[in-house]
Amino acid sequence: MTHLMRLELKKVGLKKYVIFSMIGIFISMYFLFVGLNDSSTIKSNYETAFSTLGMIFCVYYITLFSVLVATYIINEYNHKTILVMFSYPIDRRKLMIAKLLLITLLVMFSMIVGYICCGIFIVIADKCWELIEGEFRISVLSYWIPTALKAIITFCTLGIGTFVIGMIKKSVPMTIISAIVFFYIRQFYIAGMDLYEENWLFVIGVVVITIIGVWYVLTYKINQTD
């Protein structure tokens, strides 16, 4: 599995991915600053600031995941290049899992770096421009770390969900559109439950449904190339 992931990493091109990740983090910082600096709203606290960051990351990283799935998996079916890889004496499920796992690890690592960078940015921005109500204390991390953990699990799982949707019809548009749909589902749930972030019930539910979807794709859809 590790060898397959290394081969896929060479194909993906790490340099290009790092550039997109850095751009995404800087864009997130910009929108975060604009949101916190909005004079028409009540001054944010650290909880709402991190909630805003979660919403921004939800849009960016699920979309990024869907683009990677569309580029390196769905397009290979559409262009029939996947047939070359299927001709190798390697289990097709293992090959697909390696692709999906690599994308998941890349997005997960980018999110971890993004949360660290943007968390530091929130603290610095507050010190410089007093955008947030209250002072930063180490105790805030007891909220930030679990919140970031739930978000990372949820966004990566929803990203895998775009793989499930895209593989049903081998459709790039369906893959991208599903990312937008998943974002709205996440936001509707949080708003409906009057939450600042995902609760564990939502996270577990998303994980279970996605696992079932991946099993279905690997069982019934992976060999269909038409």
N, C-alpha and C positions, 0 to 999 in steps of 0.2 A: 504493500500500500504506500509506504514511504517513497519507494522508487517511482511509482506511478505519479505521485504528487510532485516529485522533482521534475519529471518529464513535462508535466502540465505547466509547472511554474516557468520552465524555459519557454514554453509556447506562449504563455500569457504575457511575459515581459514585466519583470518586477519594477523597473525604472518608471515605466509609463503609469503603472498603478500607484506608485508612491507620489508621483506628481499630482494625480487626480485626488488622492487622499489629502495631500497638503492644501490643495485648492479648496477642497470641501471644508476643511477645518477653518481656514481663513474666512470663507464665506459664512460659516456658522458663527464665527466671532462677530462678523459685521452685523448680521441680522440680530444676534443677541444684544449687541450694543444699541442698535436702533430700537429694539423692543424695550430695553431697560431705560433708555433715554427719552422715551415718549412722554412728553409733558402732559398729554391729555389723559393719562391713566394714573391710578394711585401708585405711589412709590412701592416698588417690589421689595419683598424680603428674600432671603437666600433660598427659601423653599420654592417660591414662585419663579425665581431666576433659574433654578435648576430644572424646574418643570418646563419653562420656555425652551431651554437647551434641549430637553428631551424631545419636544415637538419638532424642533429644527432637525435634530439628528434622525428622527423617525422618517421625515420626508427624504432627507439626503441619502441615508444609508440603505433603506429598503429599495430606493430607486437605483442606487449604485449596484446593489446586489442583483436586481433584476436585469440591469444592463450587462453585467458580467455573465449571468446565466444565458441571456439572449445571444451574446457574442460568442461565448466559448462552448455552449452546449446546443441551444436551439438552432443556431445558424449552421452548425455542423450537420444537423439532420436535414435542413433545407437544401444545403449544398451537396449533400450525400458524402461529404468527407468523413463522416463518422464510420462509413463502411470500411474505410482503410483501417481504422483502429479496431473495428470489430473482427477484422481478418486475423488479428494477432491471437496467439493462443493464451488469451487472458479472459477470465470471466467478465462478461459484459457488465454485470451488476457492480463488480469490484471497480471496474474502470469508471463507471458513472459516479460511484460513491467517492472515488478519488478526486474527480473533477469538482464535485459538490463540496467536499470537505476542504479542498484548497481554497475555493471561493469563500467559504464560511470563515476559515482561519484568517484570510486576508482582511475581510471586512471586520471581523472581531478585533484583530490587532489594531486596525485603523480607528475603531471606535474607542478602544482603551486609550490610545494616544490622544484622540480627540477630546475625551472626557477630562483627561489630565490637563491638556493645554487650555481648554475652555474653562475648566474650574479655576485654574490659576488666573486666567484672564478676568473672570468675574471678580476675584478678590482684588486684583490690581486696578481694575476699572472702578471699583467701589472706593478704593483708597484715593484715586486721582480725582474722580468726579462725583463721589458720594451718590451713586445711583441706587444704592440699596439701603433699605431701612435696617438699622442695627449694625453691630460690628461682627466681623468674622471671628469665630472661635473654633478651636479644634473639634469641639462637640458637634459642629455642623457636619463633619465628615461621617458621623454615625448615621446621618440621613443620606448624604450624598453617595456613599459607597454602595449600600444596598439598593438604592434607586438606580444607580448606574448599572449594577449587576443585573437587575430585572430588565432594564431597558436593553442591554446587550443581548441577553438571552431571547427576549421578545423580538427584537429587530432582526437578528440572525434567523430566527425561526420563521418569521414572516417572509424573509428573503428566500428561504428554502421553499416556502409556500408559493412564491412566484415561479419557482422551478416546476412545482407540481402542476400549476395551472398552465404554464407554457408548454409542458410536455404532453398535455392531453390532446392538443391539436398541432403540436410543433409550430406554434405561432409566436413570433416576436412581439407583435402588437398586444396579444393577450398577456404576455409576460410583463410588459411594461405597464399596461393598464391595471393588472392585478396589484402592482405595487401601490398605485394610487388608491385603489379600493381598500387595500389592507390598512393604509394610513388612516382613511376615514373611519374604518371599523374601530381602530384603536382609539381615535379621538372621540367617537360617539360613545364608546364604552366608558372612557374616563370622565367625559362630561355627564353622562347619564348616572354614573355612580358617585358623582361629585368628588372626584379624586384629583390629586396632583400628578400621579403617575400610576403605572400598572400595579395591581395587587397580585399576589401569588396565585389566586384563583384564575385570573385571566392568563397569566404566564403558563400555568400548567395546562389549561384548556387549549391554548394555542399550540403548545408542544405536542400534546396527545393527538390533536386533529392533524397536525403536519406529519407526524410519524405515520399515521394511517395513510395519508396522501402519498408519502414517499414509498411506502410499501406497495401501494396500488400501482404507482408508476413503474417501479422496478420489476413488478410482477407481470403487468399487462401491456405497458406502453414502451418499454425500452427497446424492444425489437422491431417496432413499427417504424419504418423509414419512409413510407409513402405520405 
